[in-house]
Amino acid sequence: MHIPIGHKVKKMFSGIAYKYDFLNHILSFGIDYYWRDCLAKKVKKLDPKTVMDLATGSGDVAFKLSDSLNKECAITAADFCQPMLDQAKIKQLKSKKYSNITFQFGDAMHLDFEDNSFDVVTIAFGVRNFEDRNKGLREILRTLKPKGSLFILEFSQPNVWFKPFYFLYLKYILPTIAGIISRDKNAYQYLAGTIESFPSKEALKSQLLEAGFSKVDAYGMTFSTVAIHHAIKQ
Ligand SMILES: C[S@@+](CC[C@H](N)C(=O)[O-])C[C@H]1O[C@@H](n2cnc3c(N)ncnc32)[C@H](O)[C@@H]1O
């Protein structure tokens, strides 16, 4: 029986939702805080009034944006995996701040938002899991206001010299550690596979232009294992 990729991704994140943050910080040696920081700094420069954090998961990018941006900024944080959103909402409740964030269900394949709704859309480590990347990027483009910006924080293809160490870690060490902690080695093997097959900075740039964005810049970080793409709607 054919099971759509979106369904598999949703199920996988449902299974690891409760351990997601812990594993994220351990497996990235805490560098994920720095990557989100860099993303928030880039968004802050634009001083947006309306932001959507898509594939928000447990909400860390949305929280970072809320801390960094003007308090008047309305942040919509959407994800299609309810257990991940539940984790985000628990964190929001516990913190007693972040009242400018609305967490809600949203599937990047058909977003339930009007055309031209947001000044900025951010998406961190989500694009890689889209069932149809071009469709998702076109949906984001539709919901952005003219001159609006999309920021994608995502894994990328590392510098050549770093590749052997990186893929050794990604393919063998990471799934083993994550498997012990989450009891779902398969989920992390799948994630490692999607990282290995994800396009380079140049290739993702081309995909963004093909989806209809007018200008794209890419910034590599941590030996280019991760990159931020900034794409602008005409
Ligand atoms: C690796 S997590 C990233 C979460 C968060 N952005 C972060 O930086 O920690 C990927 C998230 O993308 C979400 N996702 C994948 N495909 C999606 C889609 N089509 N629509 C909405 N969310 C999606 C998953 O449910 C998951 O929560």
The ligand as a MOL file (V3000), in Angstrom:
LIG
                    3D

  0  0  0     0  0            999 V3000
M  V30 BEGIN CTAB
M  V30 COUNTS 27 29 0 0 0
M  V30 BEGIN ATOM
M  V30 1 C 13.0140 18.9090 12.2070 0
M  V30 2 S 11.4980 19.6100 12.7690 0 CHG=1
M  V30 3 C 11.9130 21.3210 12.8910 0
M  V30 4 C 11.1370 22.0220 13.9650 0
M  V30 5 C 11.5800 23.4560 14.2620 0
M  V30 6 N 11.3840 24.3250 13.1380 0
M  V30 7 C 13.0050 23.5150 14.7620 0
M  V30 8 O 13.7970 24.2880 14.2140 0
M  V30 9 O 13.3330 22.8130 15.7170 0 CHG=-1
M  V30 10 C 10.5480 19.5490 11.2820 0
M  V30 11 C 9.1020 19.9560 11.4820 0
M  V30 12 O 8.5250 20.1330 10.1880 0
M  V30 13 C 7.1890 19.7590 10.2620 0
M  V30 14 N 6.6670 19.5530 8.8980 0
M  V30 15 C 7.1480 18.7130 7.9490 0
M  V30 16 N 6.3940 18.7990 6.8310 0
M  V30 17 C 5.4370 19.7330 7.0800 0
M  V30 18 C 4.3650 20.2650 6.3270 0
M  V30 19 N 4.0900 19.8290 5.0890 0
M  V30 20 N 3.5950 21.2270 6.8670 0
M  V30 21 C 3.8280 21.6610 8.1350 0
M  V30 22 N 4.8060 21.1740 8.9100 0
M  V30 23 C 5.6140 20.2280 8.3970 0
M  V30 24 C 7.2150 18.4950 11.1240 0
M  V30 25 O 5.9650 18.1710 11.6640 0
M  V30 26 C 8.2400 18.8990 12.1880 0
M  V30 27 O 7.6300 19.4770 13.3160 0
M  V30 END ATOM
M  V30 BEGIN BOND
M  V30 1 1 1 2
M  V30 2 1 2 3
M  V30 3 1 2 10
M  V30 4 1 3 4
M  V30 5 1 4 5
M  V30 6 1 5 6
M  V30 7 1 5 7
M  V30 8 2 7 8
M  V30 9 1 7 9
M  V30 10 1 10 11
M  V30 11 1 11 12
M  V30 12 1 11 26
M  V30 13 1 12 13
M  V30 14 1 13 14
M  V30 15 1 13 24
M  V30 16 1 14 15
M  V30 17 1 14 23
M  V30 18 2 15 16
M  V30 19 1 16 17
M  V30 20 1 17 18
M  V30 21 2 17 23
M  V30 22 1 18 19
M  V30 23 2 18 20
M  V30 24 1 20 21
M  V30 25 2 21 22
M  V30 26 1 22 23
M  V30 27 1 24 25
M  V30 28 1 24 26
M  V30 29 1 26 27
M  V30 END BOND
M  V30 END CTAB
M  END
